[in-house]
């Protein structure tokens, strides 16, 4: 019996480490994609980036499926939830695009860090994943960190913050749907394909009304964005299959570190000391959840 328990513990540890590693990789990839989004937001409307990138990501998903050892097509066992994930992805992408236009790069992290709190509230009724008391304690620590990230109080919040909040709510719906599908269907590429195909189709419909001629270099960045985003979305779907949603989402707060570095190097934005304090508390909350 002890041998069975040891093997089970080793397997569980391996799953946890895999989930943690995948989530950490996701934070690096998605921060890089966000930086490209912010660059585009200064000169172009959202459809110019998302019509192209959504189509490329969907195409890459098809290619990856065709070249796999056991091609499965893009069938899904959860079509209704996949449709919900696709709608939330389209609307959330647009909201994040304009949040990056209106807010400093690292400040958007304030709202990204709210995702674990919303996820914890929904994990029980939606996913049937009971959140342990220790996890709630970690989430409350994360809330204290969020308060540090708004030193001026709620009166300093503006339109950009409202748009970012809407983006986070939509992003949470998309991630919860991903976790729901991932526990019932192991076809990861379908979760990459359908949301991005939806994004490409919707943005292509709007493209004629907002088109601005693009420089060759900007077109190249759009293609890089698509490749990075494809990798990020594939990785995060795999992470949600390995770990509960309320554990994965706090780990995503590691994104703050990348956002600070990229914000300083690329955009010349340096957050104040209180922002670092708040981020440290939020990241500590994520580490607590991993331990639990």
N, C-alpha and C positions, 0 to 999 in steps of 0.2 A: 504493500500500500504506500509506503514511504517513497518507493521508487516512482510510482505513478504520480504522487503529489509533486515530487521533484521535477518530473518531466513536464507536468502541467504548469508548474511555476515558471520553468525555463521558457516554455512556449509562450506563456502570458507576457513574460518580460521581453521576449523577442518582439511580440506584437506591439507592445507599448513603445519600445525603442524605435521600431519601424515607423509607427505613427508620429512620434516626436520628430524623427529625422525628416520625414516627408513634409511635416508642417513647417519646420524650420526652412527647408528648401523653398517651400511655397512663399514664405514671407520675403525671401530675397527676390524671387522671380516676380511676384506681384508688385513689390516696391519699384522694381525696374520698369515694369509696365506702367505703373502710376506716374513715374517721372516723365515717360514719353507722352502720357495723356496730358499732363500739365503743360508740356511744351506745345502740344497741338492746340490746347484750349486757348492759348494766347492769340492764335491767328486763324483758327478754323472752327466751323460748327461741328457738333458731335457726329452727324452722319458721314462726314468725309473720312473720319478715322474708323468708325465702326462698320460702315458698309463694306469697306475693304478688308479690315482685320477679321470681322465676323465670318466673311466668306472664306478667307484663307484658313482660319482655324477649323471651320467645318470641313474644308477640303483635306486638311492634314489629318483630321479624325478619320475620314474615309480611307485615305492612303494607309494610315496605320492599321486600320481594320483589315484592309485587303492584304497587307504584307504580314499579318500575324500568323502564328502557327495554326491556329484554329479560327479562321474568320467566322464571325457570328452575324454579320450584318448589323443593322442599327435597331433591331427590335428591342422593345422595353416591356417589362412586366407591369410597369406602373405608368400607363399613358397619361392619366389625368394629373398625377403629381408631376410628371415630366412637363406637361403643359404649364402648370403653375410655376415650376422652376424657370421655364423659358420666359414667361411673361415677367416674372420678378427680375430676371437677369437683364432683360432689355430695359426696363424702366430704371433699375438700379444703376446700370451702366451710364445712362443719360444723366442721372442725378449726380453720380460721382464725377462725371466729366465737368459739370458746371460748378461743383463744389471745389474742384481743384483750380478752376478759373478764379473763384471768388475768395479763396482762403490760402494762407501760407501752407506749404507742402506738409510740414510736420503737424500743423494744427488740425488737419483732417484726421490725424490719429486719435484725437479726442473722441471722435464719433465712432471710429473703427473699434475703439476699446469698449464701447457700450454694447457691442454685439454679444459678448459672453453673458451679460446681465439679462438681455432679452431672451437669449437662447435657454438660459437656466429656467426662466419663467415658462417656456414653451416645451421643454424637454419632457416633462411629466405628462401633460395632457396630449401632446402630439406624438411623441416617440415612445412613451411608456418607459423612459429611463429615469428612475428615481434619483434625485440629486441628494447626496448624503449631507448631513449637517456641516461636516468639514468643508464641503464644497461651497455651501452658502457663506461660510465664514470667509473663504478666499474671495468670493465674489464681492462681499461687502468691503474687503480691503481694496479690491479693484475700484469700487465706487469712491472710496476716499481718494484714491489716486486721480480719478476723474475730476474731483472737486479741486484738486491742486492745479489741474490743467486749465481751470477757469478762475484765475486769481482776481479778476475784476468783477466777478459775479455775473448773474444771468443778464444784467442790463447791458453787458458788453457784447451780447450775442446779436447777430444780424441776419440778413437774407442768406448769406453763404452758409451760416450754421444751420438754418432751417432746411436748406437744400441737402446739406450733408446728413442731417438727421433722417430725412426721407430716404436718402441713399442707403443708410445703415439698416433701416427697417426693411427695405426691399432686399438688401443683401442677406439679412438674417432669414427671410422667407426662403430665398434661394438655397442657402446653406442647410436649413432644416429639411427642405425637400430633398437635397442631395443625400443627407444622412438617411432619410426615410427610404429612398430608392436603393441606396447602397446596401442596406440590410436585407433587401428582398431581391436584388438583381445585381449580378457581378459583371455586367456589361458596362465597364467604365467609360468606354468611348461614346456610348449613346448619350451619357450625361454631358459630354463635351460637345457632341455634334448638334443636338437639337437646340440648346440655348443659343449657340453661336449662329446657326442657320436662321433662327428667328431674328436675331440681332441684325444679320446681314440683310434679310428681306425687308424688315421694317425700316431700317436706315436707308436702304436703296430707294424706297418709295419717297422718302423725304429729301433725298440727295439733289434732285433737280431744282429744288427751291432755295438751296443754300450753297450750291457749288461755288468754290473759288479755285482758280487755277493753282496747282501745286507744283512746287519746285521738285526736281528729281531727288534731291537729298531728303525732302520731307516724305516723298513716296517710299524711299528706302527705309526711313524710320518707321513708317506705318507697317511695312512688311516685317521689320524686326519686332515691333510691338506684337504682331499677330503670332510670331513664333514663340516669343516669351510667354504670351498669354495662354497659348496652347499648352505649353509645358506646365504652367502654373495651375491651370484648371484640371489637367489630368492628375497632377500630383495631389491636389486638395481632395479630389473625389476619392483617391486611394486612401488618404489619411482619414477621411470620414468613415471608411469601411473598417479601419483598424481600431479607431478610438471613438468613444461617445462624443456627441456634438459639444457638450458643455466642457469637455476637456480640450478638444481641438481648438475651439474658438479663443479661449484665453491664451493658448500658445501662439496664436497669430499676432498677439501684441508684440512679439519680437520684431514685427514690422517697423515699430517705432525707431529702433536703432538704425535700420537701413534708411528710413525716411529722414532722420536727422542728418546722417552722413550725406545722402544725396542732396538734400535741401541746402546744406552748407556748401558742398562742392559745386553743384550745378546751378543752383538758384541764388546762392548768397544769402540764405535765410538761416539765422541763428536763433533758436528758441532760448527763452530765459531760464534761470536756474530752477524756478518753481515748476517748469514743464518737465525738467529732468527728474525732479523729486516725484512728481505725479506718475511719470512713466515707470520709475523704479518700483513704486508701490503696485502698479498694475501688473508689471512683469513678475514681481514677487508673488502676486495672487495666482498667476498662471503656474508658477513653479509649485505652489502649494497644491494645486489641483492635480498636477502630475504625481506628486508624492502620495496624495490620497488615492 
